[in-house]
Amino acid sequence: RLFGWKRRILGKNHLKIKFLVFRQCLKRELQGLLFDRLTGLVNRHECERVLRRRLAETQRTGQPLSLVLLDLDHFKQVNDGFGHDFGDRALQHVAQCLGKTCRAMDLAVHYGGEEFLILLPNTTSADAVVIAERLRVTLERTPLMLTPEAIAHHDRLGPNQPSKSHLKRAGDALYLTASLGVASETGQTAGTLDDLAKQLLDRVDKAAYQAKHAGRNCVRAASGA
């Protein structure tokens, strides 16, 4: 009887452990669906779902919704000059700067490559420009420390490698910059949520493109933002 009692207890504990393992696996799978593994930010797929929901709220309430698109400057030179592993560290660095700057109600997204998107609910275009400028300055002033591997990679390339011409380096610290675009929606535009999302994303992309062509490391708002 004692042996049977112990076996039942062990059986219950085994089931409990299996359930906990399953729950942890499910949690990791869900995180993979919603979040970018490298930066820990929301991924592009989840962002597009949230964007449509936010646009529906804007249509219903008339409260403005703004987007900021951050495009890291000279990111290819970071990868080429210091190695792709350090390029990943640079993207994580940007995500940390976003975490310092964004408000609790904002949604920061790793949109792909060197691009990051921030959804700013209840935020006018003018206020979004202020937030984008604050982010630009935070990134520009926050040092990204070079790893020994990155320094060794850089030194192996020799004095004529191109990363020296555009990237700001001070000792073992690198200072990144970004070009940022801003676009807004006030709920007055007609169309389906999918169409509105595409139009807003196109506008913020064009604004970031304008910032690139204005000399980089600056903020530009879409016309009629």
ZAMARGU-4260 file (C-alpha; in steps of 0.2 Angstrom, whole numbers, plus 5000, padded with zeros to 4 digits):
<rodrens>
0) 5000/5000/5000 | 5014/5012/5004 | 5023/5008/4988 | 5006/5012/4978 | 5004/5028/4987
5) 5022/5034/4983 | 5019/5029/4965 | 5003/5039/4964 | 5012/5054/4971 | 5027/5052/4959
10) 5014/5050/4944 | 5006/5067/4949 | 5023/5076/4951 | 5028/5069/4934 | 5012/5076/4926
15) 5015/5092/4934 | 5032/5093/4928 | 5027/5089/4910 | 5013/5103/4911 | 5026/5116/4917
20) 5038/5111/4903 | 5024/5112/4890 | 5019/5129/4896 | 5036/5135/4895 | 5038/5129/4877
25) 5021/5137/4873 | 5027/5153/4880 | 5043/5153/4870 | 5033/5149/4854 | 5021/5163/4857
30) 5036/5175/4861 | 5043/5170/4844 | 5027/5174/4835 | 5026/5191/4843 | 5044/5197/4847
35) 5060/5199/4837 | 5072/5187/4845 | 5087/5198/4842 | 5081/5214/4850 | 5066/5208/4861
40) 5055/5221/4852 | 5039/5218/4844 | 5041/5210/4827 | 5034/5216/4810 | 5020/5204/4809
45) 5013/5209/4826 | 5016/5227/4822 | 5005/5226/4807 | 4991/5219/4817 | 4992/5232/4831
50) 4993/5246/4818 | 4976/5241/4810 | 4969/5240/4828 | 4976/5258/4832 | 4969/5265/4815
55) 4952/5258/4819 | 4953/5267/4836 | 4958/5283/4827 | 4944/5282/4815 | 4932/5279/4830
60) 4938/5292/4842 | 4947/5305/4831 | 4963/5304/4842 | 4979/5305/4831 | 4990/5291/4828
65) 5008/5295/4823 | 5022/5283/4817 | 5041/5286/4818 | 5052/5276/4806 | 5071/5275/4812
70) 5083/5270/4799 | 5101/5268/4805 | 5114/5277/4796 | 5129/5268/4788 | 5124/5252/4795
75) 5133/5242/4781 | 5149/5251/4786 | 5146/5244/4804 | 5144/5226/4798 | 5158/5228/4785
80) 5170/5237/4797 | 5167/5228/4813 | 5159/5212/4809 | 5141/5205/4808 | 5141/5200/4826
85) 5144/5218/4831 | 5131/5223/4819 | 5119/5213/4829 | 5125/5222/4845 | 5122/5238/4836
90) 5104/5234/4833 | 5102/5228/4851 | 5109/5245/4856 | 5096/5254/4846 | 5082/5244/4854
95) 5089/5249/4871 | 5089/5268/4866 | 5071/5265/4861 | 5067/5258/4878 | 5075/5274/4886
100) 5065/5286/4875 | 5048/5278/4872 | 5033/5281/4883 | 5024/5267/4891 | 5009/5268/4879
105) 5021/5268/4863 | 5025/5252/4854 | 5043/5250/4848 | 5046/5238/4833 | 5061/5230/4825
110) 5053/5232/4807 | 5067/5223/4798 | 5086/5225/4795 | 5092/5242/4801 | 5074/5249/4802
115) 5064/5252/4818 | 5046/5258/4819 | 5037/5267/4834 | 5018/5268/4835 | 5013/5283/4845
120) 4995/5283/4850 | 4986/5299/4854 | 5001/5309/4848 | 5000/5323/4835 | 5013/5325/4821
125) 5021/5340/4830 | 5023/5330/4846 | 5029/5315/4837 | 5043/5326/4829 | 5048/5331/4847
130) 5049/5312/4852 | 5059/5308/4836 | 5071/5321/4839 | 5073/5316/4857 | 5077/5298/4851
135) 5089/5305/4838 | 5099/5314/4851 | 5098/5299/4863 | 5106/5288/4850 | 5119/5300/4844
140) 5125/5303/4862 | 5124/5285/4869 | 5141/5276/4866 | 5141/5258/4859 | 5157/5250/4866
145) 5167/5240/4854 | 5171/5222/4858 | 5188/5215/4857 | 5182/5205/4842 | 5175/5220/4833
150) 5191/5230/4836 | 5201/5215/4829 | 5190/5213/4814 | 5192/5232/4811 | 5211/5232/4812
155) 5213/5217/4801 | 5204/5227/4787 | 5219/5240/4787 | 5219/5259/4787 | 5210/5261/4770
160) 5194/5252/4775 | 5178/5263/4772 | 5170/5263/4790 | 5182/5277/4795 | 5175/5290/4783
165) 5157/5290/4791 | 5156/5282/4808 | 5160/5292/4823 | 5172/5283/4834 | 5180/5289/4850
170) 5193/5276/4857 | 5184/5260/4860 | 5166/5268/4858 | 5156/5270/4842 | 5142/5283/4841
175) 5128/5279/4830 | 5116/5290/4821 | 5099/5288/4812 | 5088/5296/4800 | 5070/5297/4806
180) 5053/5300/4797 | 5037/5305/4805 | 5019/5303/4798 | 5002/5304/4806 | 4984/5299/4804
185) 4969/5309/4812 | 4955/5298/4807 | 4949/5309/4792 | 4956/5298/4778 | 4943/5286/4770
190) 4948/5268/4766 | 4949/5251/4773 | 4961/5248/4788 | 4973/5238/4776 | 4973/5253/4764
195) 4975/5266/4778 | 4990/5256/4786 | 4999/5254/4769 | 4997/5273/4765 | 5003/5278/4782
200) 5018/5266/4781 | 5022/5273/4764 | 5021/5291/4770 | 5033/5288/4785 | 5045/5278/4774
205) 5046/5293/4762 | 5049/5305/4776 | 5063/5294/4782 | 5070/5294/4764 | 5069/5313/4764
210) 5079/5313/4780 | 5093/5302/4772 | 5094/5314/4758 | 5094/5329/4769 | 5111/5323/4775
215) 5106/5309/4788 | 5105/5311/4807 | 5090/5322/4806 | 5071/5321/4807 | 5058/5324/4793
220) 5039/5324/4794 | 5029/5319/4779 | 5020/5333/4770 | 5003/5335/4778 | 5008/5323/4792
</rodrens>
